[in-house]
Amino acid sequence: MRAVVQRTTKAAVTVAGQEISSIGPGVVVFLGIHQHDGSKEVAKLADKLVHLRIFPDQQGRMNRSLADLHGELLVVSQFTLYGDCRKGRRPSFSQAAPPHQAEQLYRQFVETVERLGIKVATGRFQADMDVCLVNDGPVTLLLDTASAF
């Protein structure tokens, strides 16, 4: 699984001109799911994300996590995170999970984070979405379960 993580003061998702979800201070995660991902990767990424210390403490150092702040999470499925642009001019998405598998693991990820005590909002799976966010810091990180973390 790959996650582009952005610390935010607020974020919202719109589909066909209608806002479908929004959050206040917290994190936006653009989530890509690999064809070989499973429950193990879901648990690993969810735990890492909830406890990742990317929020400032009283001294301005990144010492607080989403769990510490009781922040919110907006999760948006994004298969393009597995776009391979090494050959030609058009990305290949052959490493991305097929839609039925990706949706199942996406929903499992959301449920796992909720069980860890975080309020979660979502995009709409396979929809054409507009995502609006204020990147706080800016802080943007890439998490990938294929690499050790």
N, CA, C and O of each residue as an XYZ file, in Angstrom:
596
protein
N       0.855     -1.170      0.000
C       0.000      0.000      0.000
C       0.894      1.224      0.000
O       1.963      1.242      0.610
N       0.434      2.230     -0.690
C       1.118      3.517     -0.686
C       0.143      4.570     -0.201
O      -1.040      4.562     -0.541
N       0.675      5.478      0.605
C      -0.147      6.570      1.114
C       0.622      7.875      1.008
O       1.731      8.006      1.526
N       0.022      8.821      0.337
C       0.526     10.183      0.375
C      -0.227     10.841      1.516
O      -1.453     10.942      1.490
N       0.517     11.287      2.516
C      -0.047     11.802      3.762
C       0.194     13.305      3.804
O       1.330     13.764      3.682
N      -0.879     14.067      3.977
C      -0.739     15.512      4.069
C      -1.445     16.004      5.330
O      -2.633     15.766      5.544
N      -0.657     16.705      6.159
C      -1.231     17.321      7.356
C      -2.089     18.483      6.879
O      -1.683     19.236      5.993
N      -3.276     18.633      7.464
C      -4.208     19.641      6.970
C      -4.938     20.351      8.098
O      -5.123     19.803      9.185
N      -5.348     21.579      7.820
C      -6.215     22.293      8.757
C      -7.684     22.053      8.423
O      -8.554     22.141      9.289
N      -7.947     21.744      7.132
C      -9.298     21.382      6.702
C      -9.211     20.776      5.312
O      -8.278     21.047      4.557
N     -10.201     19.949      4.987
C     -10.240     19.307      3.676
C     -11.665     18.879      3.368
O     -12.473     18.664      4.272
N     -11.961     18.760      2.079
C     -13.295     18.338      1.652
C     -13.209     17.613      0.315
O     -12.296     17.845     -0.478
N     -14.174     16.733      0.082
C     -14.298     16.017     -1.185
C     -15.645     16.359     -1.797
O     -16.680     16.327     -1.131
N     -15.605     16.689     -3.083
C     -16.812     17.009     -3.832
C     -16.939     16.039     -5.002
O     -15.958     15.751     -5.688
N     -18.158     15.535     -5.226
C     -18.458     14.675     -6.364
C     -19.659     15.274     -7.078
O     -20.707     15.493     -6.470
N     -19.505     15.535     -8.360
C     -20.579     16.096     -9.190
C     -21.164     17.370     -8.572
O     -22.376     17.583     -8.577
N     -20.272     18.205     -8.041
C     -20.699     19.482     -7.486
C     -21.265     19.431     -6.081
O     -21.635     20.472     -5.538
N     -21.344     18.258     -5.474
C     -21.888     18.098     -4.119
C     -20.777     17.687     -3.165
O     -20.062     16.719     -3.423
N     -20.630     18.412     -2.068
C     -19.662     18.008     -1.054
C     -20.168     16.745     -0.374
O     -21.284     16.707      0.145
N     -19.321     15.699     -0.384
C     -19.743     14.426      0.212
C     -19.082     14.161      1.561
O     -19.581     13.356      2.348
N     -17.959     14.835      1.834
C     -17.322     14.670      3.136
C     -16.337     15.794      3.374
O     -15.849     16.435      2.443
N     -16.058     16.016      4.655
C     -15.084     17.045      5.023
C     -14.532     16.741      6.403
O     -15.136     16.018      7.196
N     -13.355     17.320      6.668
C     -12.741     17.199      7.986
C     -12.171     18.547      8.397
O     -11.972     19.438      7.570
N     -11.914     18.675      9.687
C     -11.190     19.811     10.221
C      -9.727     19.433     10.337
O      -9.218     18.705      9.485
N      -9.037     19.901     11.361
C      -7.611     19.593     11.511
C      -7.347     18.087     11.569
O      -8.036     17.337     12.260
N      -6.338     17.682     10.831
C      -5.988     16.269     10.799
C      -5.105     15.940      9.632
O      -4.131     16.637      9.348
N      -5.462     14.851      8.945
C      -4.634     14.320      7.874
C      -5.501     13.893      6.700
O      -6.573     13.312      6.876
N      -5.015     14.193      5.494
C      -5.599     13.651      4.273
C      -4.653     12.563      3.782
O      -3.441     12.765      3.714
N      -5.217     11.409      3.442
C      -4.438     10.303      2.913
C      -4.987      9.935      1.541
O      -6.162      9.602      1.390
N      -4.106     10.002      0.545
C      -4.402      9.468     -0.772
C      -3.845      8.054     -0.752
O      -2.637      7.868     -0.602
N      -4.713      7.049     -0.902
C      -4.355      5.654     -0.657
C      -4.344      4.842     -1.944
O      -5.356      4.734     -2.637
N      -3.181      4.272     -2.251
C      -3.049      3.374     -3.388
C      -2.869      1.950     -2.895
O      -2.150      1.708     -1.925
N      -3.523      1.008     -3.563
C      -3.480     -0.381     -3.124
C      -2.873     -1.245     -4.232
O      -3.334     -1.237     -5.373
N      -1.836     -1.985     -3.867
C      -1.100     -2.859     -4.786
C      -1.844     -4.180     -4.937
O      -2.570     -4.602     -4.037
N      -1.658     -4.815     -6.063
C      -2.352     -6.080     -6.333
C      -2.006     -7.192     -5.341
O      -2.780     -8.138     -5.193
N      -0.859     -7.099     -4.659
C      -0.467     -8.134     -3.695
C      -0.733     -7.728     -2.245
O      -0.336     -8.444     -1.326
N      -1.388     -6.611     -2.030
C      -1.692     -6.162     -0.668
C      -2.794     -7.008     -0.047
O      -3.630     -7.590     -0.739
N      -2.768     -7.056      1.281
C      -3.778     -7.789      2.029
C      -3.961     -7.192      3.411
O      -3.559     -6.056      3.662
N      -4.561     -7.948      4.298
C      -4.863     -7.482      5.652
C      -3.626     -7.071      6.433
O      -3.677     -6.145      7.242
N      -2.519     -7.757      6.194
C      -1.270     -7.434      6.895
C      -0.833     -6.000      6.582
O      -0.446     -5.254      7.482
N      -0.897     -5.625      5.323
C      -0.510     -4.270      4.917
C      -1.490     -3.232      5.454
O      -1.086     -2.133      5.835
N      -2.761     -3.574      5.485
C      -3.767     -2.662      6.041
C      -3.441     -2.343      7.494
O      -3.393     -1.175      7.878
N      -3.218     -3.371      8.299
C      -2.939     -3.185      9.731
C      -1.655     -2.388      9.948
O      -1.605     -1.500     10.799
N      -0.630     -2.707      9.181
C       0.660     -2.037      9.308
C       0.544     -0.545      8.992
O       1.040      0.293      9.745
N      -0.111     -0.220      7.880
C      -0.242      1.175      7.471
C      -1.156      1.959      8.414
O      -0.854      3.101      8.760
N      -2.251      1.361      8.824
C      -3.186      2.049      9.728
C      -2.496      2.408     11.043
O      -2.615      3.537     11.519
N      -1.783      1.462     11.622
C      -1.095      1.718     12.879
C      -0.030      2.800     12.713
O       0.081      3.700     13.545
N       0.738      2.711     11.657
C       1.786      3.708     11.409
C       1.186      5.094     11.268
O       1.679      6.049     11.867
N       0.141      5.210     10.492
C      -0.479      6.501     10.225
C      -1.063      7.138     11.490
O      -0.853      8.325     11.738
N      -1.773      6.380     12.263
C      -2.431      6.904     13.468
C      -1.408      7.371     14.508
O      -1.665      8.316     15.253
N      -0.254      6.710     14.554
C       0.742      7.036     15.574
C       1.950      7.817     15.058
O       2.889      8.077     15.810
N       1.929      8.188     13.785
C       3.024      8.951     13.194
C       3.051     10.353     13.793
O       2.047     11.064     13.759
N       4.183     10.746     14.333
C       4.293     12.038     15.029
C       4.639     13.140     14.020
O       5.807     13.413     13.743
N       3.586     13.760     13.483
C       3.775     14.799     12.461
C       3.137     16.127     12.847
O       3.123     17.069     12.055
N       2.614     16.198     14.060
C       1.998     17.439     14.536
C       2.893     18.097     15.581
O       3.558     17.410     16.356
N       2.910     19.411     15.600
C       3.818     20.101     16.521
C       3.371     20.025     17.976
O       2.180     20.047     18.285
N       4.373     19.933     18.868
C       4.116     20.047     20.298
C       4.227     21.523     20.693
O       4.272     22.387     19.817
N       4.272     21.820     21.969
C       4.328     23.212     22.429
C       5.616     23.920     22.032
O       5.664     25.150     21.995
N       6.656     23.154     21.736
C       7.932     23.741     21.309
C       8.038     23.807     19.780
O       9.064     24.227     19.246
N       6.982     23.393     19.083
C       6.987     23.438     17.628
C       7.641     22.242     16.963
O       7.794     22.222     15.742
N       8.031     21.242     17.748
C       8.647     20.029     17.194
C       7.569     19.007     16.841
O       6.537     18.931     17.508
N       7.808     18.237     15.807
C       6.855     17.192     15.416
C       6.934     16.051     16.422
O       7.738     15.130     16.276
N       6.098     16.125     17.429
C       6.111     15.139     18.506
C       4.735     14.577     18.816
O       4.598     13.742     19.710
N       3.710     15.020     18.094
C       2.352     14.577     18.410
C       1.747     13.862     17.212
O       2.016     14.204     16.060
N       0.935     12.876     17.504
C       0.316     12.055     16.460
C      -1.155     12.426     16.277
O      -1.721     13.209     17.040
N      -1.743     11.850     15.260
C      -3.178     12.011     15.022
C      -3.966     11.515     16.235
O      -4.955     12.130     16.633
N      -3.527     10.412     16.813
C      -4.179      9.864     18.010
C      -4.057     10.824     19.192
O      -5.017     11.018     19.938
N      -2.871     11.427     19.364
C      -2.659     12.371     20.465
C      -3.603     13.562     20.369
O      -4.122     14.036     21.380
N      -3.820     14.036     19.163
C      -4.638     15.243     18.945
C      -6.121     14.961     18.775
O      -6.934     15.886     18.763
N      -6.481     13.680     18.642
C      -7.856     13.305     18.306
C      -8.263     14.006     17.011
O      -9.388     14.484     16.867
N      -7.307     14.053     16.067
C      -7.543     14.680     14.773
C      -8.396     13.793     13.898
O      -8.704     12.653     14.244
N      -8.771     14.340     12.754
C      -9.630     13.633     11.805
C      -8.806     13.161     10.617
O      -7.721     13.677     10.351
N      -9.339     12.175      9.909
C      -8.671     11.613      8.754
C      -9.632     11.586      7.571
O     -10.778     11.155      7.694
N      -9.150     12.051      6.434
C      -9.898     11.938      5.181
C      -9.113     10.989      4.292
O      -7.951     11.251      3.980
N      -9.735      9.885      3.880
C      -9.082      8.880      3.048
C      -9.700      8.906      1.654
O     -10.915      8.790      1.489
N      -8.827      9.061      0.650
C      -9.257      9.098     -0.743
C      -8.502      8.006     -1.498
O      -7.271      8.009     -1.533
N      -9.232      7.082     -2.095
C      -8.622      6.022     -2.878
C      -7.990      6.619     -4.135
O      -8.604      7.440     -4.817
N      -6.756      6.198     -4.436
C      -6.072      6.758     -5.604
C      -5.159      5.700     -6.231
O      -3.993      5.565     -5.861
N      -5.721      4.953     -7.188
C      -4.952      3.896     -7.845
C      -3.759      4.452     -8.617
O      -2.808      3.718     -8.886
N      -3.792      5.726     -8.975
C      -2.699      6.311     -9.761
C      -1.381      6.351     -8.987
O      -0.333      6.602     -9.581
N      -1.413      6.109     -7.676
C      -0.166      6.039     -6.916
C       0.690      4.847     -7.356
O       1.883      4.793     -7.057
N       0.088      3.907     -8.056
C       0.840      2.790     -8.614
C       1.056      2.950    -10.118
O       1.293      1.966    -10.819
N       0.976      4.173    -10.612
C       1.279      4.444    -12.010
C       2.777      4.319    -12.259
O       3.583      4.951    -11.575
N       3.139      3.511    -13.230
C       4.542      3.314    -13.596
C       4.816      4.128    -14.860
O       4.269      3.840    -15.925
N       5.659      5.135    -14.733
C       5.947      6.058    -15.834
C       7.331      5.846    -16.434
O       7.829      6.703    -17.163
N       7.949      4.721    -16.136
C       9.323      4.497    -16.600
C       9.418      4.284    -18.106
O      10.432      4.631    -18.709
N       8.394      3.726    -18.718
C       8.437      3.454    -20.160
C       7.340      4.253    -20.863
O       6.208      4.345    -20.388
N       7.701      4.810    -21.977
C       6.717      5.518    -22.789
C       6.224      6.791    -22.135
O       6.846      7.316    -21.211
N       5.105      7.276    -22.623
C       4.541      8.542    -22.147
C       3.194      8.381    -21.455
O       2.591      9.356    -21.006
N       2.739      7.155    -21.376
C       1.469      6.884    -20.705
C       1.735      5.947    -19.537
O       2.361      4.902    -19.716
N       1.266      6.305    -18.339
C       1.513      5.441    -17.172
C       0.844      4.077    -17.327
O      -0.227      3.951    -17.921
N       1.501      3.073    -16.783
C       0.921      1.741    -16.685
C       0.432      1.566    -15.256
O       1.126      1.928    -14.307
N      -0.754      1.015    -15.108
C      -1.332      0.802    -13.776
C      -1.457     -0.684    -13.461
O      -2.299     -1.082    -12.657
N      -0.624     -1.498    -14.089
C      -0.734     -2.948    -13.946
C      -0.445     -3.443    -12.532
O      -0.866     -4.545    -12.180
N       0.261     -2.660    -11.710
C       0.565     -3.077    -10.344
C      -0.555     -2.726     -9.352
O      -0.574     -3.230     -8.229
N      -1.471     -1.874     -9.767
C      -2.584     -1.497     -8.890
C      -3.550     -2.674     -8.743
O      -3.746     -3.455     -9.673
N      -4.138     -2.780     -7.572
C      -5.119     -3.841     -7.326
C      -6.342     -3.636     -8.207
O      -6.708     -2.497     -8.499
N      -6.983     -4.729     -8.639
C      -8.233     -4.586     -9.381
C      -9.303     -3.955     -8.479
O      -9.228     -4.066     -7.255
N     -10.292     -3.297     -9.083
C     -11.265     -2.529     -8.281
C     -11.928     -3.284     -7.137
O     -12.036     -2.735     -6.041
N     -12.376     -4.520     -7.344
C     -13.076     -5.230     -6.261
C     -12.151     -5.479     -5.067
O     -12.571     -5.346     -3.917
N     -10.903     -5.838     -5.336
C      -9.927     -6.065     -4.261
C      -9.560     -4.745     -3.587
O      -9.492     -4.664     -2.361
N      -9.326     -3.722     -4.389
C      -8.936     -2.417     -3.848
C     -10.033     -1.845     -2.956
O      -9.747     -1.313     -1.883
N     -11.274     -1.953     -3.390
C     -12.371     -1.410     -2.580
C     -12.489     -2.138     -1.248
O     -12.720     -1.515     -0.212
N     -12.334     -3.435     -1.278
C     -12.416     -4.214     -0.040
C     -11.314     -3.790      0.937
O     -11.587     -3.591      2.121
N     -10.089     -3.650      0.461
C      -8.978     -3.264      1.338
C      -9.074     -1.800      1.759
O      -8.681     -1.452      2.873
N      -9.583     -0.951      0.897
C      -9.831      0.457      1.228
C     -10.809      0.541      2.405
O     -10.560      1.257      3.376
N     -11.905     -0.184      2.313
C     -12.903     -0.177      3.395
C     -12.325     -0.790      4.675
O     -12.614     -0.317      5.774
N     -11.522     -1.821      4.536
C     -10.878     -2.436      5.700
C      -9.926     -1.445      6.366
O      -9.855     -1.383      7.594
N      -9.202     -0.679      5.572
C      -8.302      0.338      6.107
C      -9.092      1.375      6.909
O      -8.702      1.728      8.022
N     -10.186      1.856      6.354
C     -11.027      2.843      7.043
C     -11.525      2.276      8.370
O     -11.449      2.949      9.398
N     -12.028      1.054      8.357
C     -12.544      0.423      9.584
C     -11.436      0.229     10.621
O     -11.670      0.404     11.817
N     -10.251     -0.126     10.178
C      -9.124     -0.337     11.094
C      -8.735      0.967     11.774
O      -8.493      0.989     12.981
N      -8.674      2.044     11.017
C      -8.339      3.353     11.595
C      -9.436      3.795     12.566
O      -9.137      4.345     13.625
N     -10.683      3.563     12.219
C     -11.786      3.911     13.130
C     -11.677      3.136     14.433
O     -11.922      3.692     15.504
N     -11.314      1.857     14.359
C     -11.149      1.043     15.573
C     -10.005      1.567     16.443
O      -9.971      1.316     17.648
N      -9.070      2.294     15.830
C      -7.970      2.896     16.586
C      -8.373      4.248     17.184
O      -7.538      4.952     17.752
N      -9.646      4.605     17.055
C     -10.180      5.785     17.717
C     -10.163      7.071     16.915
O     -10.336      8.150     17.481
N      -9.958      6.980     15.608
C      -9.880      8.168     14.771
C     -11.174      8.344     13.989
O     -11.713      7.382     13.442
N     -11.669      9.577     13.939
C     -12.835      9.901     13.120
C     -12.388      9.946     11.659
O     -11.448     10.662     11.314
N     -13.069      9.173     10.801
C     -12.660      9.040      9.405
C     -13.775      9.493      8.471
O     -14.939      9.127      8.638
N     -13.392     10.296      7.488
C     -14.267     10.661      6.375
C     -13.633     10.052      5.128
O     -12.434      9.772      5.115
N     -14.427      9.849      4.086
C     -13.897      9.209      2.887
C     -14.336      9.930      1.625
O     -15.283     10.716      1.607
N     -13.600      9.619      0.581
C     -14.040      9.980     -0.756
C     -15.038      8.921     -1.208
O     -15.504      8.118     -0.400
N     -15.363      8.920     -2.488
C     -16.261      7.896     -3.037
C     -15.436      7.021     -3.969
O     -14.864      7.508     -4.945
N     -15.377      5.747     -3.670
C     -14.548      4.821     -4.431
C     -14.928      4.850     -5.904
O     -16.110      4.781     -6.238
N     -13.946      4.951     -6.781
C     -14.044      4.973     -8.241
C     -14.792      6.184     -8.801
O     -15.150      6.188     -9.979
N     -15.032      7.194     -7.993
C     -15.703      8.395     -8.491
C     -14.674      9.413     -8.963
O     -13.519      9.392     -8.537
N     -15.103     10.291     -9.836
C     -14.291     11.439    -10.230
C     -14.520     12.495     -9.157
O     -15.610     13.059     -9.055
N     -13.493     12.760     -8.359
C     -13.636     13.623     -7.188
C     -12.798     14.883     -7.315
O     -11.761     14.895     -7.979
N     -13.262     15.941     -6.670
C     -12.465     17.135     -6.430
C     -12.095     17.109     -4.955
O     -12.969     17.042     -4.090
N     -10.808     17.161     -4.673
C     -10.336     17.156     -3.296
C      -9.697     18.510     -3.028
O      -8.755     18.917     -3.707
N     -10.226     19.190     -2.032
C      -9.716     20.503     -1.658
C      -9.159     20.396     -0.245
O      -9.844     19.934      0.669
N      -7.891     20.833     -0.070
C      -7.319     20.766      1.260
C      -6.353     21.914      1.476
O      -5.795     22.477      0.534
N      -6.174     22.239      2.736
C      -5.160     23.209      3.129
C      -4.046     22.408      3.762
O      -4.201     21.872      4.860
N      -2.906     22.326      3.063
C      -1.758     21.562      3.549
C      -1.069     22.394      4.614
O      -0.502     23.447      4.325
N      -1.122     21.916      5.837
C      -0.598     22.617      7.001
C       0.894     22.358      7.137
O       1.310     21.214      7.322
N       1.680     23.379      7.049
C       3.131     23.267      7.244
C       3.932     23.896      6.120
O       4.591     24.907      6.367
N       3.922     23.385      4.935
C       3.284     22.148      4.479
C       4.038     20.903      4.951
O       5.267     20.877      5.016
N       3.259     19.883      5.275
C       3.817     18.582      5.635
C       3.188     17.556      4.702
O       1.973     17.359      4.700
N       4.037     16.907      3.910
C       3.604     15.850      2.997
C       4.612     14.718      3.090
O       5.815     14.936      2.949
N       4.118     13.504      3.330
C       4.978     12.333      3.478
C       4.455     11.197      2.615
O       3.263     11.131      2.314
N       5.350     10.305      2.221
C       4.974      9.113      1.481
C       5.255      7.902      2.344
O       6.383      7.698      2.793
N       4.228      7.095      2.577
C       4.387      5.844      3.306
C       4.142      4.702      2.325
O       3.215      4.763      1.518
N       4.963      3.669      2.391
C       4.839      2.537      1.489
C       5.117      1.273      2.290
O       6.199      1.123      2.858
N       4.150      0.365      2.339
C       4.327     -0.843      3.133
C       5.367     -1.786      2.529
O       5.818     -2.716      3.197
N       5.751     -1.556      1.274
C       6.789     -2.387      0.662
C       8.171     -2.047      1.209
O       9.092     -2.858      1.113
N       8.322     -0.868      1.776
C       9.601     -0.501      2.411
C       9.435     -0.621      3.914
O       8.329     -0.493      4.440
N      10.518     -0.862      4.586
C      10.459     -1.006      6.046
C      10.106      0.308      6.698
O      10.707      1.337      6.392
N       9.137      0.287      7.595
C       8.903      1.445      8.457
C       8.538      1.032      9.811
O       8.305      1.879     10.673
